[in-house]
Amino acid sequence: MIDHVRPAQLAEWIAANGPSLPLLLDVREPWERQTASVAPQGFELVAIPMGEIPGRLDELDPARPIACLCHHGMRSLRVAGFLAQQGFEQVANITGGIDAWSHECDPSVPRY
């Protein structure tokens, strides 16, 4: 199952998903991350563009909580679904993406 989490609810999702350090998986392209990015707070941040996920799946721990992030939440939803199909159990999509992050959590994050 995929959880749908607004950026403002991420800390609550992290707290509810056990003691291990969760992973925020940024699936945007490098130019997007250069334009706007988040600072890790209570999670590890890893960037793997969506198109590279299948070939780099072994870099991700299926036992670890993973929240997926993109621009508005559509690519991250696809990646979250793919991870769930691959046996990842604690997967969330950050609904609204980094655009919503800027609005809900950190207005210093540029919107694009």
N, C-alpha and C positions, 0 to 999 in steps of 0.2 A: 504494500500500500504506500502511496505517496502522500505525504503531508503537504498541505498548502499553507505557507507561513508568510505573513506580511513582514517586511523588514523590522517594524516596531515590535513584532512578536518573537523575533529570533532568539533573544536571550531566554525567553520562557521555553521555547522548543529545546534549546540546548540543555537547560536545567532538567527537563523532563526526559531526556534521552541518555541518562546514565552518567557515570563518572569519567568515561574516556573523553579526551579532548576531541571535539567534533571538527570536521573538515568543512570549510566553505570552498566549494569547487566553482571557480569562475570560468565559465565556458565561452566567454567572449573572445574576440580576436585581439591580438596584441595592440593594435592601434586604439581599440576601444579602452583597453586597460590603461594605456598611456593618457587617454583623455580624461578618464574618471576611474577611481579605484577606491576600495574600502580599506580601512586600517583594521588588522586583526584584533579583536577584543573578545577573548574567551573562546577563540577558535583558531585553527590553523588555516591559512589561506593558500590554496594551490590553484594555479591557472593552467588549464588545458583546454584549448579551443575545441568546440563541439565536434568538429570533423576529425579530431585526433583521438577522441575518447576510445573508440574500439581498439585501436592499436596500442593504447597506453593503459588499458584496463588493469594490467598487473601492477600499476603504480598506486592503485587504490585498494584500501582494506575493506572487504565486504562486511566486516564486523563493526566497523566504525560508523557513527552517525555522519551523514553527508548531506549538506544543504547546497543546492545548485543555484547559481546566480548568473543572469545574463542582463541584457538591456531592459527588457520589459517583462520577461517571464515566460516567453514562448519557447526559446531554445533550451532554457534550463528545464522546462517541463518535459521536453522530449528526452533530454539526457537523464533526468530523474526516472522517467519511464523505462529507459534502456537499462539503467542500473538496477532497477527493481526486477526486470526480466532476467538479469544476470545473477540474481540471488542476493543482492544488497538489501538488507532488511530495514534499516533506519535511513530513509531517504526523504528529503523535503525539497520542494520547489519554493524559492523565494518569489512569491507572487508580486508582480509589479517591477521586479528587477532593481537594477541600480538607480533607475529613474525614481522609483518609489523610495529607495534608500535615501536619496538626496532630499526628498520631500519629508519623509517621516523620521529620519535618524540624524542626518548630518548635512545641513544645507551648504556646507563648504565643498561637498562633492559636486563637481560640475554636471549639469544636465546637458545632454546632446541628442 
